[in-house]
Amino acid sequence: MSQLNELIAELKVKIIQTLGLMDVRPEDIKDDAPLVGGDTGIDSIDVLELVMMIEKIYGVKIESKELGSKVFASVRALATHILANQRQKA
């Protein structure tokens, strides 16, 4: 399993835990499906919680609404952003 796929799987679990999505399983979240407004029911308030979780756990900041729109397009986009920005800091 690639580093990206491992992070995607990890993020699905963390998203469910962070937002308390009791009726959602990791396999219910598709890698390329829209995160916000998609089947998971994630809204803008949930995104704020996810931004804080990502900064705390991964040390990656999402500092603008424009960037957030791109990063939260899907779990794959989020994982790609985290990997790219963790490498810059390392």
C-alpha positions as CSV (number, residue, x, y, z in Angstrom):
1,M,0.0,0.0,0.0
2,S,1.4,3.4,-1.0
3,Q,1.9,6.2,1.5
4,L,-1.0,8.1,-0.1
5,N,-3.3,5.2,0.2
6,E,-2.3,4.6,3.8
7,L,-3.0,8.2,4.6
8,I,-6.3,8.1,2.9
9,A,-7.4,5.1,5.0
10,E,-6.1,6.8,8.2
11,L,-7.9,10.1,7.3
12,K,-11.2,8.3,6.8
13,V,-11.0,6.9,10.4
14,K,-9.9,10.3,11.8
15,I,-12.7,12.1,10.0
16,I,-15.3,9.7,11.4
17,Q,-13.8,10.0,14.9
18,T,-13.4,13.8,14.9
19,L,-16.9,14.4,13.7
20,G,-18.6,11.6,15.6
21,L,-20.1,10.1,12.4
22,M,-21.6,7.1,14.1
23,D,-23.5,5.8,11.1
24,V,-20.5,6.1,8.7
25,R,-17.8,3.5,8.1
26,P,-14.4,4.2,6.5
27,E,-15.5,2.2,3.4
28,D,-18.5,4.5,3.1
29,I,-16.3,7.4,2.3
30,K,-15.1,7.2,-1.3
31,D,-11.6,8.4,-2.0
32,D,-12.6,10.8,-4.7
33,A,-16.2,11.7,-3.6
34,P,-16.8,15.3,-2.4
35,L,-16.2,15.6,1.3
36,V,-18.3,18.7,1.9
37,G,-21.9,18.4,1.0
38,G,-21.5,14.8,-0.2
39,D,-23.0,11.6,1.2
40,T,-21.2,12.1,4.6
41,G,-23.2,15.2,5.4
42,I,-20.1,17.2,6.3
43,D,-20.8,21.0,6.5
44,S,-18.7,24.1,7.0
45,I,-18.7,23.8,10.8
46,D,-17.4,20.2,10.4
47,V,-14.7,21.5,8.1
48,L,-13.4,23.8,10.9
49,E,-13.1,20.8,13.2
50,L,-11.2,18.9,10.5
51,V,-8.9,21.9,9.9
52,M,-8.0,21.9,13.7
53,M,-7.5,18.1,13.7
54,I,-5.2,18.2,10.6
55,E,-3.1,21.0,12.1
56,K,-2.8,19.2,15.5
57,I,-2.1,15.7,14.2
58,Y,-0.2,16.4,10.9
59,G,1.2,19.9,11.5
60,V,-0.3,21.1,8.3
61,K,-2.2,24.4,8.2
62,I,-5.1,25.3,5.9
63,E,-5.1,29.1,6.1
64,S,-7.6,30.2,3.5
65,K,-11.1,29.4,2.3
66,E,-9.8,29.1,-1.3
67,L,-7.2,26.5,-0.2
68,G,-9.8,24.8,2.0
69,S,-12.1,24.4,-1.0
70,K,-9.4,22.6,-3.0
71,V,-8.1,20.5,-0.1
72,F,-11.5,19.3,1.1
73,A,-12.6,18.4,-2.4
74,S,-12.1,14.7,-1.5
75,V,-10.2,12.5,0.9
76,R,-7.6,12.0,-1.8
77,A,-7.1,15.8,-2.3
78,L,-6.8,16.2,1.5
79,A,-4.2,13.3,1.8
80,T,-2.2,14.7,-1.2
81,H,-2.1,18.2,0.4
82,I,-1.0,16.8,3.8
83,L,1.8,14.7,2.2
84,A,3.0,17.6,0.1
85,N,3.1,20.0,3.0
86,Q,4.6,17.6,5.5
87,R,7.5,17.0,3.0
88,Q,8.2,20.7,2.8
89,K,8.6,21.0,6.5
90,A,10.7,17.8,6.9
